Amino acid sequence: MKERFNDLSVEELIAKKDDLSKKLQKMRFDMVLGHVENRMDKRNLRRSIARLNTMINEFDLGIRKV
């Protein structure tokens, strides 16, 4: 599930992070109800959100350029 986010702009990264955060919240709720088949998806979502946060922070620090 590892996705490539290198070619996205800052606004697109933030939008993607918000989308994945909502998806993670829904997955947490579904896990409580027992409707999740693959529990590894939660880990993959958290890691993708962490990658996006890192890339957004790199733009803020000036490490990564547009």
FENTA-V47455 format. One record per residue. N is the residue number from 1. PSI is psi in whole degrees, 0 to 359 (999 if undefined). OMEGA is omega in whole degrees, 0 to 359 (NA if undefined). Layout:
n,psi,omega
N,PSI,OMEGA
N,PSI,OMEGA
This chain:
n,psi,omega
1,0,180
2,123,183
3,159,177
4,123,180
5,7,188
6,329,186
7,10,181
8,150,176
9,175,182
10,317,181
11,320,179
12,324,177
13,317,180
14,318,179
15,319,179
16,321,179
17,318,178
18,319,179
19,314,180
20,327,178
21,319,177
22,322,179
23,320,178
24,319,179
25,317,178
26,321,180
27,321,178
28,318,179
29,317,180
30,329,178
31,323,178
32,321,180
33,346,178
34,25,183
35,11,183
36,128,180
37,316,184
38,106,183
39,343,180
40,341,178
41,327,179
42,316,179
43,317,180
44,321,177
45,315,180
46,320,180
47,322,177
48,320,177
49,321,178
50,321,177
51,316,180
52,318,178
53,321,179
54,315,181
55,321,178
56,318,178
57,323,178
58,322,175
59,319,180
60,324,181
61,347,180
62,7,179
63,317,182
64,133,181
65,157,180
66,999,NA
